[in-house]
Amino acid sequence: MIHHPGEFDKDLRLEADVAVIGSGAGGGPLAKELAEAGYRVVVLEEGGHFTREDFNFKPGEAFLRMYRDAGQTVTLGLPVILLPQGCTVGGTTTVNSGTCLRIPRTVLRRWQLENGLKDLTSEELDLLYAALEEYLFVKRADPEVVGKNALLFKEAAERLGYSAGFLPRNAKDCEGFGMCPYGCPTDSKQSVNVSFIPDAVRAGAEVFTRCRVTHILTRGGRAVGVRGYLYDPVTRKRLRSMEVHSPVVALCGGALQTPSLLFHNRLCLSSGTVGRNLYIHPCGSTLALLGEELGNPKGIPQSTYVDEFSSEGIELEGATLPPSVFAITLPWPGKKHSELMALYPYFGTFGSMISEHDSRGRVLPGPSPRQPLVTYRLGYQDAQRMKLSILLMAEIWFEAGARKVITPIQGFLELDSPRDLSALARATIKPHQFIGLSAYHPMGTCPMGGDPENSVVRPTGETWEVENLFICDASVLPTSLGVNPQLTIMALSVRTAGFIDDKLSRGTAAAEVATRLERWRERLRREKERLAHRLNSLLRIEGRVTPEKPLGRPGGEAR
């Protein structure tokens, strides 16, 4: 069942086998797998629950309702980068474009070699990927509904000899409404809110929305539950406190919220890696004025790709924008802004994504667990790769017939012809010259590894320092993935569910807790017996009791 704050008139105290914090790409699959295995699962989600009836083709409302900070989370540093995150049942999967890509082989080999993840094999991941792709109806975008914008760019790239194709997506019978980042109005996109969470609920899991977790409860070095509160979605005021007691806690809040919660609970900090190594896949964009109407935003926003330079960490992926979002991407105000908006039907859009090399990011504790500070500095080498991605997109757009290409690079905001490409190619672009950059895949802030000195979680997903506390989200990815991460997060989630199931099915957690309690009871009984014997001895010396009538009861238990 999915619960809402208004249902309750008193504070909540619950018992469960597993408490799952977050319902996104990590929390959703974990909840489904464990609930279907017969465990009592409680999912705690900070955002609200929305269905297709709530998705009304209005991006502004979607930002306010389903994005953290209305989609205005930014990194502190040069340049400032917009870092939108979903805050709703399904997490960011509810408001992304549905792209599902497997981990590049070279990235996995690096994890095995450098991060001690030799047990994370390509054979195991391939089995998990295959099962997930079948479950989520993953297939290549349908050329019939990708939209003219995507087809023009792909065909122009292929004419220039670049490797290009259609992206695989978790969509079933997609109709190409172009609203993926604002909630799929037909439930075609198989995001967590329409796949894993409903199946978890059918298997008996309980989902509590508008719930902010503030404390991870521990005892004797192991997780024993969580504490937080339900809040009013309008006033944001606290309504009811909530406490869940469970032998296993799974932290699935994402690469920004997970380290923040660990900081505020002073947990898992000895390695010094919590919050460090933030990767975000910085993204650039180009707007191309063409000589024909493209029908935007109809089509699939992210449906085609160019991967000619993937070995250098550069991926081009489609991106169409509805008018209201297109308006805020234009770098000019006033009359020029108005003139360009009038030409909206003739503008094509496409984006690039960089897998970081020398950029540096970090999550720091903020005033509360839900308000971390995020710093990020775009490195010099990554700035040149970003420039190369912009140059590549501009060349493809001119091949497609563009009259003008708008870029996010100061000094080169407008390219009027292919002749302008050589000037951009020769220029050395500094990081601060980029404006309007965004990023969508925070990861790496609680890395998985084989050594507790430089990682936060074991290869099983369990933290090194706190038993039965598992982390299952993008924060465990040791390095930049280089591709959209949701399918890999889901695969690791299903894998982690297996380790939790193994631990709970063997009764390890319950047995060890019972054993420890029994030891404490035995120690307490012996201590009482010792104190009773001591008291009897003292009173006997004073002549107040006799050996025939001791003060203690039979068995040594004191009165």
VEXPAKE-528437 format. One record per residue (C-alpha): residue number from 0; x, y, z. Coordinates in Angstrom, 3 decimals, decimal comma. Each point is the difference from the previous one (the first is absolute). Last residue first. Layout:
N
ATOM     n          u          v          w
ATOM   NUM          X          Y          Z
...
//
This chain:
559
ATOM     n          u          v          w
ATOM   558     14,992     -9,397     45,681
ATOM   557      3,218     -1,395     -1,461
ATOM   556      0,047     -3,081     -2,203
ATOM   555      2,581     -2,491      1,285
ATOM   554     -1,922     -3,063     -1,118
ATOM   553     -2,126     -0,029      3,136
ATOM   552     -0,821      3,564      1,133
ATOM   551      2,577      2,289      1,549
ATOM   550     -0,096      1,308      3,595
ATOM   549      1,247     -3,207      1,568
ATOM   548     -1,992     -1,821      2,683
ATOM   547      1,948     -3,088      1,218
ATOM   546      3,345      1,769     -0,489
ATOM   545     -1,204      2,663      2,435
ATOM   544     -0,930      3,608     -0,673
ATOM   543      0,441      3,285      1,940
ATOM   542      3,155     -1,127      1,789
ATOM   541      2,124      2,840     -1,359
ATOM   540      2,322     -2,489     -1,626
ATOM   539     -3,021     -1,774     -1,391
ATOM   538     -1,193      3,281     -1,499
ATOM   537      3,264      0,433     -1,890
ATOM   536      0,029     -3,593     -1,239
ATOM   535     -3,623      0,161     -1,121
ATOM   534      0,730      3,193     -1,924
ATOM   533      2,971     -1,611     -1,742
ATOM   532     -2,033     -3,054     -0,929
ATOM   531     -2,811      2,178     -1,326
ATOM   530      2,498      2,085     -1,988
ATOM   529      1,577     -3,114     -1,530
ATOM   528     -3,384     -1,478     -0,907
ATOM   527     -1,134      3,269     -1,544
ATOM   526      3,224      0,133     -2,026
ATOM   525     -0,474     -3,588     -1,101
ATOM   524     -3,553      0,693     -1,164
ATOM   523      1,118      3,164     -1,833
ATOM   522      2,770     -1,890     -1,788
ATOM   521     -2,464     -2,718     -0,977
ATOM   520     -2,492      2,585     -1,255
ATOM   519      2,752      1,779     -1,953
ATOM   518      1,094     -3,258     -1,569
ATOM   517     -3,616     -0,811     -0,884
ATOM   516     -0,355      3,394     -1,650
ATOM   515      3,145     -0,618     -2,058
ATOM   514     -1,247     -3,404     -1,057
ATOM   513     -3,397      1,409     -0,954
ATOM   512      1,624      2,754     -2,066
ATOM   511      2,278     -2,526     -1,664
ATOM   510     -2,903     -2,303     -0,768
ATOM   509     -2,158      2,775     -1,398
ATOM   508      2,740      1,285     -2,306
ATOM   507      1,210     -3,391     -1,064
ATOM   506     -3,431     -1,502     -0,506
ATOM   505      1,301     -1,834     -3,011
ATOM   504     -2,855      1,544     -1,940
ATOM   503      0,936      3,484      1,259
ATOM   502      3,616     -0,097     -1,149
ATOM   501     -0,744     -1,696     -3,299
ATOM   500     -2,868      2,380     -0,683
ATOM   499      2,252      2,973      0,691
ATOM   498      2,641     -1,398     -2,376
ATOM   497     -2,610     -0,638     -2,690
ATOM   496     -1,459      3,476      0,412
ATOM   495      3,492      1,333     -0,680
ATOM   494     -0,026     -1,619     -3,453
ATOM   493     -3,447      1,431     -0,773
ATOM   492      1,284      3,424      1,022
ATOM   491      3,212     -0,412     -1,998
ATOM   490     -2,087     -0,667     -3,114
ATOM   489     -2,280      2,962      0,742
ATOM   488      2,961      2,350      0,400
ATOM   487      1,441     -1,362     -3,258
ATOM   486     -3,292      0,648     -1,830
ATOM   485     -0,216      3,555      1,397
ATOM   484      3,558      1,047     -0,866
ATOM   483     -0,204      1,941     -3,291
ATOM   482      3,437     -0,537     -1,534
ATOM   481      3,584      0,977      0,905
ATOM   480     -0,140     -1,821      3,329
ATOM   479      2,057      2,523      1,950
ATOM   478      1,812     -1,885      2,707
ATOM   477     -0,631     -2,155      3,082
ATOM   476     -3,780     -0,372     -0,456
ATOM   475     -1,264     -0,284      3,607
ATOM   474     -1,629      3,472     -0,014
ATOM   473     -2,272     -1,033     -2,866
ATOM   472     -2,301     -1,900      2,369
ATOM   471     -0,040     -2,990      2,357
ATOM   470      1,705      0,566      3,301
ATOM   469     -0,403     -2,775      2,570
ATOM   468      0,043      0,281      3,786
ATOM   467     -0,138     -3,547      1,400
ATOM   466      3,327      0,433      1,772
ATOM   465      1,334      3,528      0,313
ATOM   464      3,661      0,670     -0,800
ATOM   463      0,648     -1,700     -3,339
ATOM   462     -3,360      0,925     -1,458
ATOM   461     -1,984     -2,775     -1,660
ATOM   460     -0,301      0,252     -3,801
ATOM   459      1,314     -3,530     -0,577
ATOM   458      3,275      1,274     -1,497
ATOM   457      0,542      1,717      3,364
ATOM   456     -1,060      3,569      0,606
ATOM   455      1,809      3,205      0,934
ATOM   454      3,228     -0,272     -1,977
ATOM   453      3,622      1,088      0,337
ATOM   452      1,272     -1,544      3,242
ATOM   451     -2,803     -2,560      0,117
ATOM   450      1,594     -1,824     -2,969
ATOM   449     -1,987     -2,084     -2,514
ATOM   448     -2,061      2,837     -1,384
ATOM   447     -3,340      1,743     -0,298
ATOM   446      0,104      3,775     -0,005
ATOM   445     -2,108      2,246      2,228
ATOM   444      0,135      3,276     -2,005
ATOM   443      0,328     -1,569     -3,460
ATOM   442     -3,096      1,215     -1,825
ATOM   441     -1,960      3,047     -1,158
ATOM   440     -1,602     -0,678     -3,417
ATOM   439     -1,932      2,954     -1,395
ATOM   438      2,310      2,888     -0,857
ATOM   437     -0,601      3,512     -1,343
ATOM   436      2,088      2,679     -1,682
ATOM   435     -1,637      3,387     -0,539
ATOM   434      3,192      1,957     -0,484
ATOM   433      3,462     -1,215     -0,913
ATOM   432      2,795      2,596     -0,021
ATOM   431      0,901     -0,777      3,617
ATOM   430      1,579     -3,307     -1,045
ATOM   429      2,531      1,618     -2,351
ATOM   428     -0,249     -0,512     -3,731
ATOM   427      3,158     -0,074     -2,094
ATOM   426     -1,095      1,116     -3,438
ATOM   425      1,214     -1,678     -3,201
ATOM   424     -3,123     -2,163     -0,417
ATOM   423     -2,260      2,978      0,708
ATOM   422      1,655      2,012     -2,764
ATOM   421     -0,201     -2,987     -2,362
ATOM   420     -3,703     -0,459      0,696
ATOM   419     -0,883      3,540     -1,021
ATOM   418      0,399     -0,936     -3,685
ATOM   417     -2,855     -2,512      0,415
ATOM   416     -2,361      2,993      0,217
ATOM   415     -1,606      2,392      2,466
ATOM   414      1,357     -1,341      3,290
ATOM   413     -1,552      1,907      2,861
ATOM   412      1,017     -0,214      3,677
ATOM   411      3,665     -0,258     -0,965
ATOM   410      1,605      2,587      2,282
ATOM   409     -1,667     -1,586      3,011
ATOM   408     -0,612     -3,686     -0,701
ATOM   407     -3,508     -1,440      0,487
ATOM   406     -0,635     -0,344     -3,762
ATOM   405     -2,607      1,396     -2,422
ATOM   404      0,224     -1,334     -3,564
ATOM   403     -1,197      2,046     -3,005
ATOM   402     -1,349     -0,726     -3,461
ATOM   401     -0,118     -3,754      0,655
ATOM   400     -0,215     -2,288     -3,037
ATOM   399      0,590     -3,462      1,497
ATOM   398      3,714      0,286     -0,818
ATOM   397     -0,017      3,227      2,007
ATOM   396     -1,538     -1,930      2,882
ATOM   395      2,643     -2,729     -0,215
ATOM   394      2,838      2,537      0,118
ATOM   393     -1,619      1,763      2,972
ATOM   392     -0,355     -3,300      1,883
ATOM   391      3,684     -0,823     -0,539
ATOM   390      1,157      3,449      1,103
ATOM   389     -2,137     -0,231      3,117
ATOM   388      1,474     -3,433      0,830
ATOM   387      3,525      1,301     -0,631
ATOM   386     -0,632      2,920      2,347
ATOM   385     -1,137     -2,430      2,700
ATOM   384      3,192     -1,957     -0,595
ATOM   383      2,003      3,198      0,416
ATOM   382     -1,843      0,766      3,243
ATOM   381      0,675     -3,541      1,178
ATOM   380      3,719      0,637     -0,409
ATOM   379     -0,205      3,246      1,986
ATOM   378     -2,042     -1,511      2,828
ATOM   377     -3,567      0,987      0,826
ATOM   376     -0,130      0,764      3,715
ATOM   375     -2,813     -1,342      2,144
ATOM   374     -1,332      0,726      3,473
ATOM   373     -3,262     -1,347      1,411
ATOM   372     -1,227      1,126      3,419
ATOM   371     -2,533     -2,364      1,526
ATOM   370     -3,572      1,046      0,811
ATOM   369     -2,105     -3,088      0,758
ATOM   368      2,161     -1,108      2,925
ATOM   367     -0,207      3,489      1,539
ATOM   366      2,168      3,153      0,136
ATOM   365      2,419     -1,361     -2,601
ATOM   364      2,501     -2,825      0,116
ATOM   363      2,368     -0,030     -2,981
ATOM   362     -0,349     -1,774     -3,361
ATOM   361      3,055      0,213     -2,253
ATOM   360      0,976      0,515     -3,604
ATOM   359      3,219      0,059     -2,017
ATOM   358      0,547      0,132     -3,753
ATOM   357      3,129     -1,631     -1,475
ATOM   356     -1,445     -2,892     -1,992
ATOM   355     -3,775      0,257      0,056
ATOM   354     -2,310     -1,906     -2,336
ATOM   353     -1,470      2,781     -2,115
ATOM   352     -3,555      0,129     -1,336
ATOM   351     -1,181      1,856     -3,101
ATOM   350     -3,396      1,375     -0,979
ATOM   349     -2,181      0,637     -3,030
ATOM   348     -2,601      2,598     -0,920
ATOM   347     -1,678      1,023     -3,270
ATOM   346     -1,706      3,349     -0,369
ATOM   345     -2,536      0,755     -2,745
ATOM   344     -3,159     -0,259      2,130
ATOM   343      1,610      2,372      2,568
ATOM   342      0,402      2,886     -2,482
ATOM   341     -2,224      2,371      2,002
ATOM   340      2,146     -0,886      3,019
ATOM   339      3,028      1,327     -1,868
ATOM   338     -1,598      3,390     -0,565
ATOM   337     -1,146      0,260      3,628
ATOM   336      3,461     -0,819      1,331
ATOM   335      1,491      2,581     -2,361
ATOM   334     -2,430      2,624      1,267
ATOM   333      0,745     -0,487      3,661
ATOM   332      2,368     -2,578      1,432
ATOM   331      2,759     -2,093     -1,589
ATOM   330      1,552     -3,381      0,930
ATOM   329     -3,002     -2,113     -1,090
ATOM   328     -0,423     -3,019      2,283
ATOM   327     -2,877      1,504      1,995
ATOM   326     -2,255      0,250     -3,057
ATOM   325      0,646     -3,593     -1,094
ATOM   324     -1,503     -1,145      3,309
ATOM   323     -3,268      1,873     -0,619
ATOM   322     -0,058     -0,986     -3,694
ATOM   321      0,375     -3,775      0,544
ATOM   320      3,566     -1,287     -0,385
ATOM   319      1,508     -2,785     -2,093
ATOM   318      3,194     -1,757      1,039
ATOM   317      1,963     -2,563     -1,979
ATOM   316      3,175     -1,597      1,295
ATOM   315      3,621      0,700     -0,949
ATOM   314      2,589     -1,945      1,968
ATOM   313      3,558      1,085      0,769
ATOM   312      2,276     -1,981      2,325
ATOM   311      2,949     -0,215     -2,385
ATOM   310     -0,842     -3,576     -1,013
ATOM   309     -3,558      1,248     -0,529
ATOM   308      1,208      2,274     -2,818
ATOM   307     -2,096     -1,385     -2,876
ATOM   306     -2,896     -0,661      2,383
ATOM   305     -2,768      1,989     -1,699
ATOM   304     -3,426     -0,578      1,524
ATOM   303     -3,708     -0,126     -0,723
ATOM   302     -3,119     -0,197      2,202
ATOM   301      0,164      2,504      2,833
ATOM   300     -2,986      2,354     -0,247
ATOM   299     -2,228     -2,551     -1,775
ATOM   298     -2,253      1,776     -2,479
ATOM   297     -2,280      3,006      0,207
ATOM   296      1,798      3,012      1,504
ATOM   295      0,458      1,026     -2,694
ATOM   294     -1,645     -0,331     -3,408
ATOM   293      3,228      0,592     -1,896
ATOM   292     -0,938      2,971     -2,167
ATOM   291      2,371      0,625     -2,885
ATOM   290      2,950      2,288     -0,768
ATOM   289      1,967     -0,834      3,116
ATOM   288      1,155      2,027      3,003
ATOM   287      2,213     -2,272      2,083
ATOM   286      0,147     -0,034      3,798
ATOM   285      3,000     -1,741      1,560
ATOM   284      0,440     -1,589      3,401
ATOM   283      2,666     -0,878      2,547
ATOM   282     -0,172     -2,624      2,727
ATOM   281      2,261     -0,632      2,988
ATOM   280     -0,054     -3,712      0,982
ATOM   279     -0,459      0,393      3,818
ATOM   278      2,932     -1,612      1,794
ATOM   277      0,566      0,608      3,698
ATOM   276      3,238     -1,560      1,246
ATOM   275     -0,489      1,112      3,604
ATOM   274     -3,186     -0,056      2,067
ATOM   273      1,065     -2,955      2,140
ATOM   272      3,625     -0,834     -0,832
ATOM   271      1,636      0,838      3,332
ATOM   270      0,461     -3,698      0,787
ATOM   269     -1,227      0,529      3,588
ATOM   268     -3,308      1,649     -0,964
ATOM   267     -2,380     -2,961     -0,031
ATOM   266     -2,512      1,686      2,351
ATOM   265     -0,037      3,435      1,602
ATOM   264     -3,819      0,176     -0,236
ATOM   263      0,036      3,408     -1,714
ATOM   262      2,843     -1,070     -2,270
ATOM   261     -1,679     -3,294     -0,912
ATOM   260     -3,201      1,844     -0,933
ATOM   259      1,963      2,384     -2,224
ATOM   258      1,858     -2,908     -1,603
ATOM   257     -3,368     -1,519     -1,035
ATOM   256     -1,650      3,270     -1,079
ATOM   255      2,484      0,951     -2,708
ATOM   254      0,811     -3,322     -1,705
ATOM   253     -3,542     -1,314      0,286
ATOM   252     -2,366     -0,753      2,882
ATOM   251      0,228     -3,799     -0,039
ATOM   250      1,111     -0,848      3,564
ATOM   249     -1,071     -3,555      0,778
ATOM   248     -0,538     -0,813      3,690
ATOM   247     -0,054     -3,599      1,276
ATOM   246     -1,046     -1,336      3,441
ATOM   245     -3,064      2,270     -0,036
ATOM   244     -1,631      2,451      2,389
ATOM   243     -1,786      2,824     -1,795
ATOM   242     -0,637      3,305      1,738
ATOM   241     -2,250      2,808     -1,148
ATOM   240     -0,809      3,419      1,386
ATOM   239     -3,187      1,598     -1,189
ATOM   238     -0,871      3,336     -1,644
ATOM   237      3,190      1,994     -0,577
ATOM   236     -0,596      3,145     -2,041
ATOM   235      0,657      0,204     -3,734
ATOM   234     -3,032      2,319     -0,267
ATOM   233     -1,342     -1,579     -3,193
ATOM   232      1,426     -3,543      0,020
ATOM   231     -0,660     -0,418      3,766
ATOM   230      2,757     -2,040      1,591
ATOM   229      0,503     -3,548      1,278
ATOM   228      2,894     -0,487      2,378
ATOM   227      3,255     -1,839      0,482
ATOM   226      1,572     -2,945      1,806
ATOM   225      1,706     -3,063     -1,408
ATOM   224      0,678     -3,587      1,021
ATOM   223      2,396     -2,470      1,619
ATOM   222      3,285      0,640     -1,806
ATOM   221      2,999     -1,733      1,526
ATOM   220      2,999      1,095      2,053
ATOM   219     -1,450     -0,920      3,387
ATOM   218     -3,195      1,907     -0,625
ATOM   217     -0,782      2,219     -2,949
ATOM   216     -2,936      2,186     -1,009
ATOM   215      0,339      1,953     -3,242
ATOM   214     -1,384      3,438      0,706
ATOM   213     -1,624      2,797     -2,011
ATOM   212     -2,300     -1,788     -2,424
ATOM   211     -2,441      2,351     -1,680
ATOM   210     -3,352     -1,553     -0,908
ATOM   209     -2,263      1,661     -2,566
ATOM   208     -1,026     -3,469     -1,223
ATOM   207     -0,126     -3,234      1,995
ATOM   206      0,180     -3,174     -2,097
ATOM   205     -1,044     -3,350      1,478
ATOM   204      1,188     -3,217     -1,635
ATOM   203     -2,474     -2,883     -0,249
ATOM   202      0,787     -1,690     -3,327
ATOM   201     -2,493      2,230     -1,807
ATOM   200      1,840      2,982      1,496
ATOM   199      3,324     -1,237     -1,384
ATOM   198     -1,590     -0,508     -3,421
ATOM   197     -1,393      3,547      0,062
ATOM   196      3,455      1,301      1,043
ATOM   195      2,000     -1,926     -2,600
ATOM   194     -1,960      0,944     -3,113
ATOM   193     -2,098      3,178     -0,174
ATOM   192      1,894      2,183      2,505
ATOM   191      3,306     -1,656     -0,910
ATOM   190     -0,127      1,301     -3,558
ATOM   189     -1,478     -2,187     -2,714
ATOM   188     -0,621      2,828     -2,452
ATOM   187     -3,315     -0,771     -1,691
ATOM   186     -1,936      1,242      3,026
ATOM   185     -2,089      2,150     -2,397
ATOM   184      0,653      3,501      1,402
ATOM   183      3,712     -0,701      0,651
ATOM   182      1,109      2,400      2,734
ATOM   181      1,794      3,310     -0,567
ATOM   180      3,325     -1,257     -1,356
ATOM   179     -1,774     -2,385     -2,440
ATOM   178     -2,293      2,664     -1,514
ATOM   177      0,810     -0,335     -3,720
ATOM   176     -3,396     -1,520     -0,861
ATOM   175      1,725     -2,765     -1,953
ATOM   174     -2,661     -2,732      0,052
ATOM   173      2,121     -2,602      1,794
ATOM   172     -1,396     -3,540     -0,241
ATOM   171      2,039     -1,252      2,970
ATOM   170      2,984      2,108      0,995
ATOM   169      3,156     -0,843      1,928
ATOM   168      2,266      1,504     -2,643
ATOM   167      2,815     -1,125     -2,320
ATOM   166      1,479      2,907     -1,988
ATOM   165     -0,222      0,188     -3,793
ATOM   164      3,174      0,278     -2,056
ATOM   163      3,148      1,910     -0,876
ATOM   162      3,628     -0,626     -0,995
ATOM   161      1,276      2,986     -1,968
ATOM   160      0,613     -0,051     -3,748
ATOM   159     -1,139      3,537     -0,767
ATOM   158     -3,143     -1,390     -1,656
ATOM   157     -0,543     -2,026      3,187
ATOM   156      0,022      3,144      2,137
ATOM   155     -2,500      1,694     -2,329
ATOM   154     -2,337     -3,012      0,219
ATOM   153      0,176     -0,028      3,807
ATOM   152     -0,629      3,751      0,301
ATOM   151     -2,969      0,004     -2,384
ATOM   150     -1,514     -3,084      1,643
ATOM   149      0,172      1,438      3,514
ATOM   148     -1,664      3,309     -0,884
ATOM   147     -2,603     -1,697     -2,226
ATOM   146     -1,456     -2,025      2,845
ATOM   145      0,870     -3,301      1,667
ATOM   144     -3,478     -1,405     -0,717
ATOM   143      0,355     -2,041     -3,198
ATOM   142      3,707     -0,608      0,592
ATOM   141     -0,954     -2,110      3,069
ATOM   140      2,574      0,416      2,742
ATOM   139      2,031     -3,158      0,540
ATOM   138     -1,412     -2,462      2,507
ATOM   137     -0,381     -0,414      3,755
ATOM   136     -3,348     -1,537      0,959
ATOM   135      0,738      0,598      3,712
ATOM   134     -0,190     -3,653      1,086
ATOM   133      1,863     -1,223     -3,085
ATOM   132      2,727      2,599      0,393
ATOM   131      0,225     -0,778      3,704
ATOM   130      0,517     -3,729     -0,564
ATOM   129      2,621      0,632     -2,686
ATOM   128      1,835      2,535      2,166
ATOM   127      0,131     -2,394      2,946
ATOM   126      1,366     -2,818     -2,154
ATOM   125      2,530      2,353     -1,600
ATOM   124      1,033      1,222      3,445
ATOM   123      0,844     -3,519      1,145
ATOM   122      2,041     -0,762     -3,125
ATOM   121      1,722      3,409      0,105
ATOM   120      1,289     -0,823      3,458
ATOM   119     -0,314      1,880      3,273
ATOM   118      2,098     -2,395      2,086
ATOM   117      3,167      1,749     -1,217
ATOM   116     -1,159      3,253      1,580
ATOM   115      3,363      0,993      1,516
ATOM   114     -0,242      3,649     -1,004
ATOM   113      2,872      0,330     -2,478
ATOM   112     -0,114     -3,218     -2,017
ATOM   111     -3,636     -1,041      0,343
ATOM   110     -1,266      3,553     -0,222
ATOM   109      2,219      0,617     -3,029
ATOM   108     -1,343     -3,122     -1,673
ATOM   107     -3,534      1,256      0,604
ATOM   106      0,812      3,358     -1,598
ATOM   105      1,660     -1,652     -3,011
ATOM   104     -3,042     -2,220     -0,569
ATOM   103     -2,353      2,957     -0,203
ATOM   102     -2,864     -0,355      2,500
ATOM   101     -3,303     -0,810     -1,655
ATOM   100     -2,294      2,700     -1,373
ATOM    99     -3,661      0,783      0,750
ATOM    98     -1,271      3,450     -1,064
ATOM    97     -3,381      0,768      1,564
ATOM    96     -0,101      3,753     -0,547
ATOM    95      0,088      0,928      3,686
ATOM    94     -2,825      1,225      2,235
ATOM    93     -1,369     -3,170      1,604
ATOM    92      3,470     -1,600     -0,026
ATOM    91      1,155      2,936      2,157
ATOM    90     -1,728     -1,464      3,023
ATOM    89     -2,694     -2,588     -0,600
ATOM    88     -2,269      1,524      2,625
ATOM    87      0,993      3,651     -0,106
ATOM    86      3,012      2,247      0,472
ATOM    85      1,744     -0,056     -3,373
ATOM    84      3,330      1,718     -0,292
ATOM    83      1,155      2,945     -2,129
ATOM    82      3,732      0,925      0,020
ATOM    81      0,484      3,442     -1,594
ATOM    80      3,706      0,770     -0,310
ATOM    79      1,739      3,171      1,207
ATOM    78      3,272      0,290     -1,907
ATOM    77      2,047      0,320      2,028
ATOM    76     -1,046     -1,042      3,514
ATOM    75     -3,086     -0,767      2,053
ATOM    74     -2,216     -2,634     -1,610
ATOM    73     -3,661      0,717     -0,635
ATOM    72     -3,365     -1,362      1,116
ATOM    71     -2,704      1,956     -1,822
ATOM    70     -2,363     -2,801     -1,018
ATOM    69     -2,779      1,291      2,236
ATOM    68      2,300     -0,468      3,021
ATOM    67     -0,254     -3,756     -0,479
ATOM    66     -2,118     -0,785     -3,045
ATOM    65     -3,478     -1,553     -0,070
ATOM    64     -2,427      2,745      1,015
ATOM    63      1,599      3,312     -0,922
ATOM    62      1,858     -1,266     -3,064
ATOM    61     -3,105     -1,860     -1,199
ATOM    60     -2,125      3,121      0,405
ATOM    59      2,349      1,976     -2,226
ATOM    58      0,213     -2,832     -2,541
ATOM    57     -3,766      0,073     -0,675
ATOM    56     -1,020     -2,991     -2,164
ATOM    55     -2,572     -1,067      2,631
ATOM    54      1,590     -2,924      1,810
ATOM    53     -2,250     -0,439      3,060
ATOM    52     -2,326     -2,537     -1,650
ATOM    51      3,102     -1,982     -0,983
ATOM    50      0,696     -0,613      3,677
ATOM    49      1,716      1,958      2,753
ATOM    48      1,246     -1,010      3,447
ATOM    47      1,775      2,647      2,045
ATOM    46      3,640      0,479      0,880
ATOM    45      2,021     -0,976      3,076
ATOM    44     -0,506     -3,720     -0,525
ATOM    43      0,203     -2,603      2,793
ATOM    42     -0,456     -3,581     -1,188
ATOM    41     -0,986     -2,634      2,586
ATOM    40      0,644     -3,636     -0,875
ATOM    39     -1,245     -3,052      1,914
ATOM    38      1,774     -2,881     -1,695
ATOM    37     -1,650     -2,657     -2,159
ATOM    36      2,454     -0,302     -2,886
ATOM    35     -2,378      2,146     -2,064
ATOM    34      0,476      2,766      2,564
ATOM    33      3,781     -0,375     -0,257
ATOM    32      0,142      0,218     -3,788
ATOM    31     -2,540      2,805     -0,254
ATOM    30      1,567      2,153      2,712
ATOM    29      3,481     -0,344     -1,505
ATOM    28     -1,291      0,809     -3,484
ATOM    27     -1,603      3,216      1,299
ATOM    26      2,772      1,160      2,332
ATOM    25      2,849      0,165     -2,509
ATOM    24     -1,627      1,529     -3,074
ATOM    23     -2,205      2,172      2,208
ATOM    22     -2,078     -0,713      3,094
ATOM    21      2,064      1,451      2,838
ATOM    20      0,892     -1,247      3,478
ATOM    19     -0,788     -3,732      0,151
ATOM    18     -0,722     -1,509      3,427
ATOM    17      0,362     -3,782     -0,057
ATOM    16     -1,455     -2,687      2,255
ATOM    15     -2,687      2,299      1,346
ATOM    14     -1,501      1,298      3,240
ATOM    13     -1,774      3,359      0,123
ATOM    12     -0,515      2,841      2,456
ATOM    11     -2,029      2,877     -1,418
ATOM    10     -1,048      3,233      1,724
ATOM     9     -3,705      0,738      0,090
ATOM     8     -2,840      1,201     -2,231
ATOM     7      1,158     -1,716     -3,181
ATOM     6     -1,497     -0,050     -3,491
ATOM     5      0,992      3,584     -0,775
ATOM     4      3,659     -0,997     -0,405
ATOM     3     -0,590     -2,250     -3,053
ATOM     2      0,320     -3,785     -0,143
ATOM     1      0,643     -2,273     -2,985
ATOM     0     -1,124     -3,555      0,707
//
